[in-house]
């Protein structure tokens, strides 16, 4: 996916006569600073932007997982699944009742 994005970007640069992306100027990093991914020396601009792309993608996936993996949403999903099923196929009725701490003999 990134390679396709990079190729499209290069084509657009040629169309609009833009300069290619470049690596930032190397700066002196103090020995007292905390190590991070920014301290990694990339050999090309493509490698640097690829690292940024995947770091952003990883953050997006993590945030979406956190957003949609909530106990309340899981309860609603189980209840919705049970209501959409035919009553004879309610194998998840115990799961629904256990969510609401109801102890009926089924």
Helices and strands as residue ranges (DSSP letters): H 2-15, G 37-39, H 45-68, H 71-84, G 87-89, H 93-99
